[in-house]
Amino acid sequence: MGKGGVGKSSTINSLIGEQVVRVTAFQSEGLRPVMVSRSWAGFTLNVIDTPGLVEAGYVNHQALELIKGFLLNKTIDVLLYVDRLDVYRVDNLDKQIIRAITNSFGKEIWRKSLLVLTHAQLCPPDGLNYDVFSSKRSEGVLKAIRMGARIRKMDLEVCILFQVYLCGRHVGLPE
């Protein structure tokens, strides 16, 4: 889950290792959740691509309700909360999105979440060391999640994702 244009669908394509979800630079994303399943060595991976959670600058509660309905009677093992690494600050809309996810799914959803920061192949702002920048960006989003979920102490893993598909190949799960 996350805002539109942050790389949710591209992340799924990278995880699966092929283009299973359409990604276009100039069109809006899908309006409904889509589940993609792949099996390897007796293990089935179900990944759900969700619509963006922002419409016209506000939290799209209709999208959240669609996602919630789609997930009814499905087990959620992990939530990938996707945002861009190259965004420099957490704004009020980000905080509203986190609160809306918390209100829809309960604060426990964050205990099984992974923060995925995409577009990591882009350079940090002038004068900033990459490690310092990625650390500060990660901590800013994590702090917003902790506050929005009303969880004082929570260890949440962070994944910095380089979109290698841009190079013409995917790095995904083995066949």
RALIN-V448087 format. One record per helix or strand of 2 or more residues. SS is the DSSP state (H for helix, E for strand). FROM is the first residue (numbers start at 1). TO is the last residue. If there is no record, write none. Layout:
# RALIN-V448087
SS:FROM:TO / SS:FROM:TO
This chain:
# RALIN-V448087
H:8:16 / E:34:40 / E:43:49 / E:54:55 / E:58:59 / H:61:71 / E:79:84 / H:92:105 / H:107:112 / E:113:118 / H:130:149 / E:157:160 / H:164:167
